[in-house]
């Protein structure tokens, strides 16, 4: 079996042999695919079904099986406490490292965490999980670009050495998904901009426009995956502030060049920050 490490809040398990302490016994439903649900409809005439071009993906339900073997009596109780502490978290991250890399998912408990005491220093435990988003994500990539500005040409008459001028700033960030599943970026605009901003995915000509003013010290985050727009990470903007909402994702192996354009007057040092990660099923 390949070397696997599972990281949970307060608990890290590997499947290496001969460990004195808690170790990973099995990891179910993590490397499997997920169920694709299609709304099939029989054709009125002829054979077969109408094609469903927008199927739904079910969630992922991984189960972590662990075991504790130790000569030190009493070691089982801290491990049990770490397993049961997961009940206090509404959601949390699981990270699995295998020969393909380190992949993350946001999960919650999907049932009863079990801890079966066999003897002093020996126990089996089971942690059932649910990932509403069935995709698994690689390292988070964060990029920043400042305000789009025009370039400045060379001055006339030319003097030596020649000053080629300022090339300006396009206000673009290139996000590449190296994984085998689509991924959705988050885009944050930091103020100040007096009338909001517009985002364009250049490869697919999809636009998101936000018309809420963003003063200096505030920011607005567009979550392309959830279709939510947040102000200062505290509240969701009403739809009236988002008149154009052509949410976009980055397909498997694809690139999305995100262009931002401020609307109205700018003050301070506005900038765009993007977050994305490669994804796999």
TIBAPA-722871 format. One record per residue: x, y, z of N, C-alpha, C in turn; residue in one letter; residue number from 1. Coordinates in steps of 0.001 Angstrom, whole numbers, padded with zeros to 6 digits. Atoms other than C-alpha are relative to their C-alpha. Layout:
<atoms>
ATOM/X/Y/Z/X/Y/Z/X/Y/Z/A/NUM
...
</atoms>
This chain:
<atoms>
ATOM/000851/-001194/000000/000000/000000/000000/000885/001243/000000/X/1
ATOM/-000839/-001198/000029/001408/003463/-000845/-000059/000747/001331/X/2
ATOM/-000048/-000795/-001228/002434/005787/001952/-001062/001093/-000043/X/3
ATOM/001087/-000979/-000074/-000530/007949/003027/000044/000666/001368/X/4
ATOM/000127/-000770/-001241/-000784/010694/005646/-001330/000730/-000013/X/5
ATOM/001273/-000694/-000156/-004117/012049/006885/000142/001016/001121/X/6
ATOM/-000073/-001062/-000995/-004227/015388/008686/-001412/000500/000311/X/7
ATOM/001246/-000554/-000520/-007235/016406/010793/000354/000950/001137/X/8
ATOM/-000310/-000884/-001130/-007468/019136/013442/000345/-000804/001256/X/9
ATOM/-000421/000665/-001225/-005495/017838/016415/000414/-001443/-000167/X/10
ATOM/-000287/001420/000189/-004746/014464/014815/000634/-000210/-001375/X/11
ATOM/-000676/000359/001239/-002246/013295/012165/000308/-001488/000021/X/12
ATOM/-000145/001452/000069/-002181/009657/011057/000738/-000378/-001276/X/13
ATOM/-000639/000576/001184/000086/007726/008687/-000184/-001518/000059/X/14
ATOM/000166/001452/000069/-000049/004128/007531/001328/-000746/000050/X/15
ATOM/-001279/000669/-000153/003595/003352/008244/-000124/-001145/001008/X/16
ATOM/000051/001174/-000872/004117/-000045/009858/000881/000203/001228/X/17
ATOM/-000841/000021/-001192/005495/-000577/013348/-000047/001246/000842/X/18
ATOM/000079/-001237/-000772/004296/002694/014869/-000418/-000274/001436/X/19
ATOM/000425/000027/-001402/004015/003158/018607/-000863/001232/000223/X/20
ATOM/000923/-001122/-000104/000915/005345/018822/-001104/-000159/-001021/X/21
ATOM/001104/000114/000952/-002112/006093/016649/000507/-000029/-001444/X/22
ATOM/-000381/000069/001404/-001832/005177/012951/-001243/-000221/-000856/X/23
ATOM/001084/000136/000954/-003978/005028/009837/-000143/-001464/-000409/X/24
ATOM/000275/001388/000379/-005581/001629/009289/-000618/-000091/-001389/X/25
ATOM/000641/-000001/001309/-007700/002513/006243/-000603/001380/-000243/X/26
ATOM/000646/-001247/000410/-009124/005465/004314/-000960/-000343/-001125/X/27
ATOM/001014/000406/000969/-012386/004713/002524/-000581/001219/-000720/X/28
ATOM/000767/-000968/000812/-014106/006689/-000262/000755/001283/-000321/X/29
ATOM/-000772/-001193/000330/-011299/009206/-000637/000541/-000069/-001426/X/30
ATOM/-000571/000154/001336/-009676/007834/-003780/-001032/-000476/-001014/X/31
ATOM/001076/000350/000933/-013001/006692/-005275/-000487/001248/-000726/X/32
ATOM/000747/-001085/000609/-014943/008806/-007728/-001290/000240/000774/X/33
ATOM/001286/-000282/-000633/-018284/010308/-006755/-001128/-000275/-000995/X/34
ATOM/001151/000336/000828/-021753/009574/-008049/-000437/001214/-000825/X/35
ATOM/000536/-001028/000888/-022861/011595/-011064/-001490/-000242/-000177/X/36
ATOM/001456/000138/000051/-026614/012212/-010957/-000544/000744/-001207/X/37
ATOM/000584/-000587/001205/-028410/012813/-014245/-001516/-000089/000074/X/38
ATOM/001457/-000029/000066/-032017/013821/-014640/-000434/-000561/-001353/X/39
ATOM/000300/000658/001266/-032840/011291/-017324/-001485/000095/-000325/X/40
ATOM/001388/-000085/000454/-036006/011690/-019373/-000127/-000763/-001315/X/41
ATOM/000203/000823/001172/-037290/009198/-021897/-000519/000849/-001169/X/42
ATOM/000500/-000679/001194/-037805/010458/-025450/-001438/-000431/-000290/X/43
ATOM/001387/000324/000305/-041435/010656/-026519/-000100/-000983/-001163/X/44
ATOM/-000033/000908/001142/-040615/008920/-029803/001436/-000448/-000212/X/45
ATOM/-001339/000497/000249/-037688/006806/-030794/000593/-000652/001226/X/46
ATOM/-000674/000728/-001059/-035117/005140/-028584/000818/000940/000874/X/47
ATOM/-000954/-000671/-000873/-033122/006330/-025608/-000576/001149/000792/X/48
ATOM/000322/-001087/-000905/-033104/009342/-023338/000458/001327/-000578/X/49
ATOM/-000534/-001326/000275/-032731/013069/-023709/001316/000166/000763/X/50
ATOM/-001300/-000192/-000631/-029154/014021/-022951/-000086/001084/001074/X/51
ATOM/-000071/-000979/-001088/-028629/015792/-019599/001394/000626/-000034/X/52
ATOM/-001295/-000665/000127/-025854/018317/-020226/000434/000716/001280/X/53
ATOM/-000347/-000680/-001252/-025873/019635/-016650/-000232/-000956/001175/X/54
ATOM/000204/000956/-001090/-025536/016629/-014313/000466/000563/001333/X/55
ATOM/-000388/-000396/-001343/-025126/016978/-010555/000994/-001014/000568/X/56
ATOM/-000958/000880/-000666/-022236/015586/-008535/-000399/-000159/001464/X/57
ATOM/000293/000254/-001410/-022999/013942/-005208/001192/000394/000858/X/58
ATOM/-001088/-000299/-000916/-020943/014729/-002133/000928/-001196/000159/X/59
ATOM/-000972/001053/-000288/-017965/012700/-000956/-000116/-000373/001473/X/60
ATOM/000178/000470/-001370/-018140/010546/002194/001205/-000849/000435/X/61
ATOM/-001169/000761/-000451/-014653/009587/003356/-000164/-000496/001436/X/62
ATOM/-000018/000553/-001356/-014169/007426/006435/001447/-000283/000371/X/63
ATOM/-001351/000210/-000498/-010936/007488/008427/-000049/-001095/001066/X/64
ATOM/-000110/001078/-000983/-010122/004248/010252/001391/000046/000607/X/65
ATOM/-001273/-000063/-000694/-007401/004453/012873/000123/-001080/001054/X/66
ATOM/-000259/000967/-001064/-005793/002200/015434/001103/000552/000892/X/67
ATOM/-001005/-000415/-000978/-003792/002862/018577/000616/-001240/000621/X/68
ATOM/-000752/001077/-000637/-001110/000424/019731/001170/000645/000740/X/69
ATOM/-001078/-000590/-000776/001175/001509/022554/000193/-000803/001282/X/70
ATOM/-000299/000666/-001270/002876/000071/025618/-000288/000908/001187/X/71
ATOM/000200/-000958/-001091/002101/003202/027635/-001487/000060/000361/X/72
ATOM/001383/-000005/-000467/-001110/002773/029605/-000457/001455/000188/X/73
ATOM/000545/-001349/-000101/-003274/005889/029362/000125/000806/-001268/X/74
ATOM/-000161/-000741/001251/-002188/006975/025862/-001288/000035/-000825/X/75
ATOM/001221/000050/000796/-005620/006039/024513/-000917/001190/000260/X/76
ATOM/000962/-001044/-000350/-007432/008865/026317/000263/001316/-000732/X/77
ATOM/-000199/-001203/000832/-005725/011832/024600/-000409/-000207/-001462/X/78
ATOM/000416/000264/001371/-006344/010156/021230/-001519/000042/-000106/X/79
ATOM/001459/-000055/000002/-009992/009634/022104/-000490/001442/000077/X/80
ATOM/000401/-001402/-000138/-010239/013296/023144/000165/000742/-001323/X/81
ATOM/-000220/-000664/001291/-008778/014411/019783/-001069/-000406/-001007/X/82
ATOM/001049/000453/000915/-011290/012274/017877/-001328/000675/000350/X/83
ATOM/001296/-000547/-000404/-014276/013502/019897/-000050/001522/-000113/X/84
ATOM/-000029/-001463/000133/-013142/017154/019689/-000494/000445/-001378/X/85
ATOM/000499/-000361/001319/-014116/017078/016005/-001493/000302/000025/X/86
ATOM/001435/-000285/-000119/-017760/017158/017164/-000256/001471/000304/X/87
ATOM/000163/-001417/-000325/-017178/020767/018267/000147/000900/-001216/X/88
ATOM/-000291/-000813/001194/-016335/021911/014733/-001108/-000188/-001025/X/89
ATOM/001037/000149/001029/-019152/022649/012260/000563/-000494/-001321/X/90
ATOM/-000746/000498/001155/-016689/022173/009388/001486/000104/000329/X/91
ATOM/-001445/-000049/-000192/-012970/021548/009212/000658/-000583/-001241/X/92
ATOM/-000733/000453/001182/-010254/020593/006726/000643/-001346/000252/X/93
ATOM/-000790/001219/000023/-008909/017162/005964/001006/000146/-001130/X/94
ATOM/-001045/-000026/001020/-005623/016936/004062/000601/-001392/-000095/X/95
ATOM/-000541/001338/000237/-004396/013699/002520/001200/000127/-000927/X/96
ATOM/-001208/000029/000808/-000849/013286/001240/000233/-001425/-000470/X/97
ATOM/-000278/001304/000595/-000261/010391/-001146/001029/000203/-001111/X/98
ATOM/-001040/-000190/001026/002150/009770/-004053/-000322/001065/-001043/X/99
ATOM/000347/-001029/000980/000229/012311/-006194/000098/001411/000552/X/100
ATOM/-000080/-001332/-000591/000609/015214/-003733/-000853/000113/001248/X/101
ATOM/000796/-000285/-001197/-001234/016855/-000863/-001301/000657/-000444/X/102
ATOM/001305/-000450/000461/-004983/017328/-001413/-000912/000253/001193/X/103
ATOM/000815/-000464/-001111/-007483/019145/000804/-001482/-000028/-000348/X/104
ATOM/001450/-000114/000172/-011250/019101/001313/-000592/000540/001291/X/105
ATOM/000735/-000478/-001173/-013651/020893/003643/-001071/-001037/000328/X/106
ATOM/000875/001099/-000384/-015613/018313/005603/-000711/000330/001313/X/107
ATOM/000675/-000015/-001298/-017963/017816/008551/-000247/-001456/000392/X/108
ATOM/000353/001351/-000418/-018797/014772/010622/-001331/-000391/-000638/X/109
ATOM/001242/000471/000620/-021455/012682/008869/-000701/-001061/000830/X/110
ATOM/000604/001025/-000857/-022212/010297/011709/000731/-000057/001317/X/111
ATOM/-000568/000164/-001344/-021017/008946/015030/001483/-000354/-000080/X/112
ATOM/-001390/000432/-000113/-017251/008968/015657/000096/-001112/001043/X/113
ATOM/-000054/001173/-000881/-016495/005570/017199/001408/-000155/000566/X/114
ATOM/-001282/000276/-000654/-013734/004715/019678/-000168/-001264/000823/X/115
ATOM/000202/001324/-000587/-013545/001032/020613/001242/-000401/000782/X/116
ATOM/-001111/000368/-000873/-011296/000281/023595/000068/-001520/000131/X/117
ATOM/-000185/001440/-000124/-009885/-003259/023479/000766/-000349/001270/X/118
ATOM/-000842/000259/-001155/-007281/-003100/026239/000797/001265/000257/X/119
ATOM/-000819/-001171/-000279/-004958/-000627/027877/001004/000200/-001122/X/120
ATOM/-000935/-000324/001071/-003069/001078/025074/-000367/-000560/-001351/X/121
ATOM/000410/000549/001296/-005042/-000618/022294/-001443/000406/-000256/X/122
ATOM/001345/-000452/000347/-008059/000874/020542/-000119/000151/-001504/X/123
ATOM/000338/-000305/001384/-009735/001154/017153/-000945/001193/-000013/X/124
ATOM/000923/-001135/000092/-011454/004346/016058/-000379/000238/-001454/X/125
ATOM/000589/-000216/001325/-013568/005459/013102/-000578/001408/-000050/X/126
ATOM/000453/-001384/000144/-014278/009002/011838/-000716/000129/-001343/X/127
ATOM/000741/-000150/001258/-017092/009287/009227/-000151/001482/-000361/X/128
ATOM/-000031/-001387/000434/-016966/012490/007167/-000895/000209/-001211/X/129
ATOM/000751/-000395/001180/-018983/014358/004559/000636/001248/-000595/X/130
ATOM/-000481/-001170/000733/-017560/016715/001938/-001093/000415/-000975/X/131
ATOM/001070/-000466/000888/-020356/018738/000334/000528/000254/-001406/X/132
ATOM/-000684/-000171/001279/-017927/019695/-002447/000863/-001236/-000207/X/133
ATOM/-000736/001258/000153/-016635/016361/-003805/001416/000159/-000535/X/134
ATOM/-001334/-000186/000545/-013514/017898/-005324/001040/000095/001112/X/135
ATOM/-001130/-000122/-000912/-010107/017775/-003651/000964/001032/-000584/X/136
ATOM/-000745/-001168/000463/-007831/020810/-003831/001466/-000059/000420/X/137
ATOM/-001422/-000085/-000266/-004097/021305/-004051/000351/001279/000746/X/138
ATOM/-000432/-001199/-000727/-002046/024197/-002635/-000749/001242/-000470/X/139
ATOM/000678/-001254/000309/-003794/027567/-002461/001001/000976/-000618/X/140
ATOM/-000854/-000958/000708/-002315/030075/-004922/-000630/001383/000116/X/141
ATOM/000475/-001367/-000209/-002686/033776/-004026/000850/000944/-000852/X/142
ATOM/-000699/-000962/000862/-001810/036515/-006545/-000646/001376/000156/X/143
ATOM/000474/-001376/-000173/-002148/040304/-006428/000469/000854/-001169/X/144
ATOM/-000369/-000976/001018/-002176/043060/-009040/-000640/001333/000376/X/145
ATOM/000485/-001331/-000348/-002621/046785/-008663/-000987/000557/-001009/X/146
ATOM/000965/-000715/000832/-004778/049334/-010423/000439/-000006/-001462/X/147
ATOM/-000370/-000109/001423/-004879/049128/-014250/000385/001440/-000334/X/148
ATOM/-000474/-001333/000375/-002871/052048/-015607/000544/-000044/-001419/X/149
ATOM/-000550/-000035/001363/-001938/053128/-019161/001508/000163/000030/X/150
ATOM/-001438/-000183/000119/001654/053039/-020309/000355/001400/-000460/X/151
ATOM/-000518/-001305/000424/003795/056069/-021083/001063/-000241/-001059/X/152
ATOM/-000948/000192/001097/005687/056294/-024389/001309/000732/000212/X/153
ATOM/-001311/-000660/-000068/009161/057606/-025120/-000150/001504/-000269/X/154
ATOM/000064/-001451/000180/009749/061348/-024896/000791/000423/-001241/X/155
ATOM/-000633/-000541/001202/010743/063421/-027932/000508/001409/000329/X/156
ATOM/-000981/000770/000780/013469/064417/-028658/000651/-001104/000828/X/157
ATOM/-000661/001104/-000667/015268/061147/-027876/001358/000455/000520/X/158
ATOM/-001329/-000259/-000562/018305/061395/-025648/000602/-001324/000419/X/159
ATOM/-000706/001230/-000356/020910/058794/-024839/000440/000088/001457/X/160
ATOM/000680/001259/000318/020369/056622/-022841/-001498/000217/-000207/X/161
ATOM/001403/-000172/000342/016862/056205/-024284/-000883/-000495/001142/X/162
ATOM/000994/000384/-001005/014043/056158/-021741/-001220/-000552/-000736/X/163
ATOM/001079/000643/000740/011505/053663/-023067/-001375/000223/000633/X/164
ATOM/001282/-000318/-000610/008789/054911/-020728/-000526/-001108/000905/X/165
ATOM/000645/000930/-000931/006502/053156/-018284/-000970/-000892/-000767/X/166
ATOM/000904/000865/000764/004799/050055/-019746/-001419/-000055/000554/X/167
ATOM/001340/000020/-000585/001805/050531/-017434/-000325/-001332/000651/X/168
ATOM/000451/001205/-000698/-000211/047851/-015683/-001343/-000419/-000588/X/169
ATOM/001229/000466/000632/-002866/045753/-017417/-001095/-000325/001013/X/170
ATOM/001010/000364/-000990/-004617/044839/-014158/-000539/-001405/-000213/X/171
ATOM/000408/001374/000293/-004689/041143/-015063/000780/-000991/000848/X/172
ATOM/-000645/001118/-000672/-003930/037915/-013232/-000368/-001267/-000755/X/173
ATOM/000212/001266/000695/-003512/034541/-014928/-000089/-001120/001032/X/174
ATOM/000218/001115/-000917/-004957/031602/-012958/-000051/-001289/-000807/X/175
ATOM/-000073/001259/000727/-004081/028103/-014172/-000382/-001152/000914/X/176
ATOM/000436/001186/-000734/-005777/024912/-013006/000743/-001202/-000560/X/177
ATOM/-000790/001140/000461/-003293/022042/-013278/-000662/-001327/000333/X/178
ATOM/000663/001230/-000402/-005773/019499/-011868/-000923/-000551/-001067/X/179
ATOM/000881/000680/000931/-008261/017182/-013511/-001467/000249/000240/X/180
ATOM/001392/-000375/-000257/-011469/018797/-012196/-000100/001513/-000017/X/181
ATOM/000128/-001459/000014/-012866/022333/-012550/000160/000596/001403/X/182
ATOM/-000171/-000690/-001275/-012045/024830/-009820/-000535/001426/-000130/X/183
ATOM/000617/-001333/000009/-013654/028151/-008853/000861/000969/000818/X/184
ATOM/-000832/-000949/-000731/-011537/031177/-007897/-000820/000919/000902/X/185
ATOM/000536/-001124/-000759/-012218/033835/-005289/000777/001242/-000407/X/186
ATOM/-000634/-001253/000407/-011513/037440/-006270/-000379/001081/000999/X/187
ATOM/000234/-001062/-000974/-011122/040268/-003758/000532/001323/-000549/X/188
ATOM/-000396/-001349/000412/-011040/043968/-004645/000084/000868/001254/X/189
ATOM/-000225/-000889/-001135/-009583/046352/-002084/-000174/001446/-000456/X/190
ATOM/000304/-001378/000357/-010762/049973/-002050/001207/000916/000066/X/191
ATOM/001312/-000488/000297/-011091/052655/-002752/-000363/000181/-001467/X/192
ATOM/000612/-000244/001304/-013291/052689/-005812/-001408/000512/000263/X/193
ATOM/001222/-000717/-000375/-016308/054975/-005864/-001276/-000669/-000493/X/194
ATOM/001219/000577/000568/-018714/052916/-008006/000097/-001501/-000237/X/195
ATOM/-000124/001437/000140/-017540/049332/-007753/001021/-000411/-001040/X/196
ATOM/-001008/000543/000908/-015726/047206/-010315/-000644/-001038/-000915/X/197
ATOM/000428/001042/000929/-016012/044732/-013159/001129/-001009/-000153/X/198
ATOM/-000949/001086/000209/-014295/041340/-013539/-000328/-000687/-001322/X/199
ATOM/000177/000662/001285/-013776/039654/-016903/000928/-001198/-000068/X/200
ATOM/-000809/001164/000355/-012594/036100/-017581/000191/000047/-001508/X/201
ATOM/-000224/-000327/001398/-010985/036818/-020925/-000184/-001209/-000921/X/202
ATOM/000105/001176/000862/-010905/033231/-022244/-001443/-000360/-000324/X/203
ATOM/001392/000400/000199/-014670/032751/-021840/-000950/001194/-000123/X/204
ATOM/000797/-001219/000139/-015873/036393/-022049/-001160/000035/000984/X/205
ATOM/001019/-000047/-001046/-017795/036055/-018793/000316/001156/000943/X/206
ATOM/-000161/-001251/-000738/-018382/039172/-016686/-000761/-000071/001321/X/207
ATOM/000674/-000250/-001273/-019202/039885/-013045/000192/001478/000316/X/208
ATOM/-000074/-001427/-000299/-020058/043501/-012196/-000606/000257/001371/X/209
ATOM/000446/-000380/-001340/-020382/044867/-008661/-000038/001514/000061/X/210
ATOM/000165/-001453/000038/-021720/048407/-008236/000003/000630/001391/X/211
ATOM/-000060/-000585/-001335/-021247/048907/-004510/001300/000783/000170/X/212
ATOM/-001233/-000739/-000289/-018760/051662/-003538/000838/-000743/001037/X/213
ATOM/-000918/000635/-000947/-015687/050330/-001727/000956/001082/000500/X/214
ATOM/-000893/-001042/-000511/-014035/052963/000484/001369/-000564/000367/X/215
ATOM/-001318/000420/-000490/-010396/052880/001546/-000177/-000788/001297/X/216
ATOM/000074/000827/-001203/-009900/050157/004171/-001033/-001097/-000075/X/217
ATOM/000995/001052/000171/-012753/047981/002886/000350/-000861/-001210/X/218
ATOM/-000215/000872/001155/-012833/045095/000433/-001264/-000793/-000281/X/219
ATOM/001125/000824/000437/-015345/043040/-001515/000563/-001269/-000613/X/220
ATOM/-000470/001296/000483/-014852/039320/-002199/-001095/-000673/-000816/X/221
ATOM/000911/000722/000888/-016513/037516/-005109/000394/-001469/000025/X/222
ATOM/-000234/001438/-000042/-016779/033763/-004529/-000676/-000611/-001230/X/223
ATOM/000570/000507/001250/-017246/032301/-008012/-000656/-001358/000189/X/224
ATOM/000570/001314/-000224/-018047/028872/-006601/-001386/000044/000616/X/225
ATOM/001287/-000076/-000696/-020891/029827/-004263/-000938/001027/-000626/X/226
ATOM/000815/-001068/000551/-022109/032829/-006286/-000357/001053/001039/X/227
ATOM/000230/-000996/-001057/-021836/035041/-003192/001028/001113/-000104/X/228
ATOM/-000888/-001158/-000020/-020347/038523/-002900/-000037/000580/001408/X/229
ATOM/-000099/-000397/-001408/-019131/039532/000564/000659/001366/000124/X/230
ATOM/-000629/-001262/-000332/-018303/042942/002003/000725/-000164/001322/X/231
ATOM/-000850/000081/-001191/-015432/042920/004513/-000149/-001331/000733/X/232
ATOM/000128/001352/-000557/-015998/039160/005070/-001084/-000106/001070/X/233
ATOM/000992/-000034/-001065/-019037/040018/007215/-001424/-000212/-000477/X/234
ATOM/001377/000107/000469/-022192/040210/005119/-000021/-000129/-001518/X/235
ATOM/000149/000225/001428/-023429/039195/001671/-000710/001193/-000628/X/236
ATOM/000628/-001125/000686/-024261/041981/-000766/-001329/-000426/-000629/X/237
ATOM/001251/000294/000715/-027858/042118/-002064/000239/-000100/-001500/X/238
ATOM/-000145/000211/001449/-028345/041065/-005677/-000055/001308/-000773/X/239
ATOM/000091/-001279/000701/-029131/044676/-006590/001372/000629/-000222/X/240
ATOM/-001356/-000507/000168/-025414/045450/-006162/000812/-000833/-000994/X/241
ATOM/-000709/000878/000941/-024469/042654/-008602/-000861/-000137/-001259/X/242
ATOM/000909/000032/001149/-026322/043529/-011840/000404/-000993/-001087/X/243
ATOM/-000466/001001/000967/-024159/041164/-013951/000744/-001078/000783/X/244
ATOM/-000571/001085/-000818/-023310/037762/-012465/000220/-001249/-000847/X/245
ATOM/-000364/001144/000828/-021819/035474/-015098/001176/-000728/000673/X/246
ATOM/-001036/000668/-000782/-019915/033346/-012557/000839/-000893/-000921/X/247
ATOM/-000858/000818/000852/-016931/031570/-014062/000876/-000914/000840/X/248
ATOM/-000906/000942/-000617/-014793/028560/-013207/001152/-000284/-000960/X/249
ATOM/-001173/000340/000804/-011449/027273/-014452/-000053/-001501/-000229/X/250
ATOM/000139/001407/000325/-011821/023968/-016248/001281/-000783/000237/X/251
ATOM/-001160/000873/-000199/-009493/020993/-015858/001079/000312/-001032/X/252
ATOM/-001110/-000303/000879/-006108/021932/-017295/-000106/001321/-000730/X/253
ATOM/000214/-001262/000710/-007382/025369/-018350/000589/001194/000754/X/254
ATOM/-000490/-001261/-000546/-006306/028954/-017740/-001101/001048/-000097/X/255
ATOM/000926/-001127/000017/-008433/031958/-016843/000790/001272/000286/X/256
ATOM/-000637/-001300/-000198/-007029/035465/-017304/-001065/000961/000501/X/257
ATOM/000996/-000856/-000630/-008945/037746/-014937/000445/001455/-000113/X/258
ATOM/-000239/-001434/000161/-009066/041420/-015896/-000957/000753/000911/X/259
ATOM/000912/-000804/-000812/-010395/043904/-013362/000038/001446/-000444/X/260
ATOM/000152/-001396/000402/-011673/047375/-014150/-000757/000743/001082/X/261
ATOM/000735/-000780/-001003/-012559/049920/-011437/-001053/000866/-000680/X/262
ATOM/001071/-000854/000506/-015770/051888/-011914/-000044/001278/000836/X/263
ATOM/000037/-001276/-000714/-015886/055566/-011021/001394/000490/000330/X/264
ATOM/-001246/-000638/-000425/-013134/057407/-009153/000750/-000926/000948/X/265
ATOM/-000823/000817/-000893/-010247/055606/-007453/000778/000897/000956/X/266
ATOM/-000793/-000692/-001010/-008493/056687/-004269/000881/-001023/000700/X/267
ATOM/-000882/000907/-000717/-005628/055242/-002264/000728/-000930/-000957/X/268
ATOM/-000735/000990/000801/-004117/052032/-003674/-000867/-001235/-000223/X/269
ATOM/000852/001163/000254/-006879/049754/-004985/000802/-001141/-000644/X/270
ATOM/-000677/001151/000593/-005820/046248/-005953/-000956/-001184/-000078/X/271
ATOM/000747/001258/000102/-007173/042844/-006955/000866/-001137/000527/X/272
ATOM/-000672/001207/-000498/-006253/039619/-005141/-000819/-001216/-000404/X/273
ATOM/000694/001220/000386/-007129/036167/-006478/000503/-001171/000834/X/274
ATOM/-000346/001255/-000667/-007201/032808/-004713/-000570/-001149/-000840/X/275
ATOM/000506/001190/000668/-007448/029496/-006517/000941/-001174/000289/X/276
ATOM/-000788/001206/-000208/-006202/025928/-006287/-000366/-001009/-001076/X/277
ATOM/000288/001096/000904/-005877/023042/-008706/-000910/-001010/000692/X/278
ATOM/000972/000909/-000580/-008625/020453/-008201/000010/-001336/-000730/X/279
ATOM/000174/001329/000586/-009114/016717/-008784/-001248/-000618/000581/X/280
ATOM/001141/000755/-000543/-012037/014352/-008344/000526/-001035/000993/X/281
</atoms>
